[in-house]
C-alpha cells in the first residue's frame, strides 16, 4: 500500500451521484482532497462534479468518471450505494481494483417496511455488508467500514456536523487513513471501532437512527462519550 497520508491520493467515490456520495465529495473537496465522482453514467458523474465545483470554487480538485474508470484512477475507494447493488457492482469493478487499494464501505443492508421506509437490517451471511465486500474484492485490497451513521442531508449542507464516525477494519493502516479522512469533515470525530466484524453493529445502528429521524423529524447522528481524548481523531 502507498503512503497512508491522504491529500495527494485521489478518492474515488463509487456510486457518488447519490446524496451520501455527493455530500462526502463536497466535504472532501472543501478540505482540499482530490475527488473523483463515479457513476454508471459518465455524463451524470461529470454533471455531479460540475455541481460540486460550483459550490466549492474553481480550484476544487474534482472530476467525474464512469465507475470502472474512477476505480482504476484511484487507490482510495469510497462505496456509497444501496445494499442490493453492492455485490454486483463489486464483481464488475474487481478487475479495475489495484493491489494495495483501500475500499471504504458505507453500505447498510436495509430492509424497507410498508411505505418504503427502511426500518431494520437484513441478515447477511458473512455477518455484515462490509464483510461481504471483503469477500468480493481482490486479494490485497483492504476493506474499511465507516460513514454509516452520518446524515447525507447534513453532509450536503454548509454547517459543521455534530457526530462521530466509527471506523472498523482488519487493516490498521487503512483504518488510520479513513479516520484522517473523516476528521477532515468539520465537526466530525473519528474513532477506531476495532475489527471489521464489528461493522455489523454499526450497520444496525443506522436503521435505529433512521427510525428516530422519521419519528422526530431530525438528522440524528451518534457521539461516543467517556473515552480519553487520544481515542478521537
Secondary structure, DSSP 4 states (H G I P E B T S, - for coil): ---S--SSS-EEEETTTSHHHHHHHHHHHHTT--EEEEESSHHHHHHHHHHHHHHH-TT--EEEEEHHHHHHT-SEEEE---GGGHHHHHHHHGGGPPTT-EEEE----EEE-TTS-EEEEPP-TTSSHHHHHHHHSPTT-EEEE--TTS-HHHHTSSSPP-EEEEEEES-HHHHHHHHHHHHTSTTEEEEE--SGGGHHHHHHHHHHHHHHHHHHTS-------SS-GGGB-
